[in-house]
Amino acid sequence: MHNDQYPDDVPTPHIELPPGVFPPMPGYTIADLLFVANQPVEAFLEAHTIDPGLIRETSTALVSHVYAVFEREDVQYQIATWYQKPYDHPSMCTRSIEIIAEQFGVLALDAAADSLEGSPLLQLGEDFYLEFIRLAGEAIKYHILKLNDRENPAHSAGHEAAQ
């Protein structure tokens, strides 16, 4: 994909990673994960006819909180590393992905809860609050679980050596 803001002739910065750590994978960078977490939450807010300004403010708060947590936990590197590292048995990779999907889904859920602190949306009640945070957490969880889809080309390419 060509982007005029980042011409092709400008080298991208190269980060030296420790042995055994893999670089972020397309679709699983922090930016990708922020998009994934925000989409169902934004749709939920729109379905409840929340003021567009409050939706923007809420989305900004959600993305800021999730970003801070995911950056601190190096989520994009953990996902790539747990997915691409060699396993003795493919089922071990599947299990690792299930574990990190659950863990990072909970991180997103907690960050979503924190993002509502002081928000007027809290006046809409506990059911609204619980659905809001559930949507963010499950979006991340199910997105990461897609890595276990054997039809995914990245999955089979990343595990040829282990199989």
Sequence and secondary structure as in RCSB ss.txt:
>XXXX:A:sequence
MHNDQYPDDVPTPHIELPPGVFPPMPGYTIADLLFVANQPVEAFLEAHTIDPGLIRETSTALVSHVYAVFEREDV
QYQIATWYQKPYDHPSMCTRSIEIIAEQFGVLALDAAADSLEGSPLLQLGEDFYLEFIRLAGEAIKYHILKLNDR
ENPAHSAGHEAAQ
>XXXX:A:secstr
  BTTB TTS        TT     TT SHHHHHHHHHHHHHHHHHHTT  HHHHHHHHHHHHHHHHHHHHHTTH
HHHHHHHHHS  SSHHHHHHHHHHHHHHHHHHHHHHHHHHTTT GGGGG HHHHHHHHHHHHHHHHHHHHGGG T
T HHHHHHTTTT 
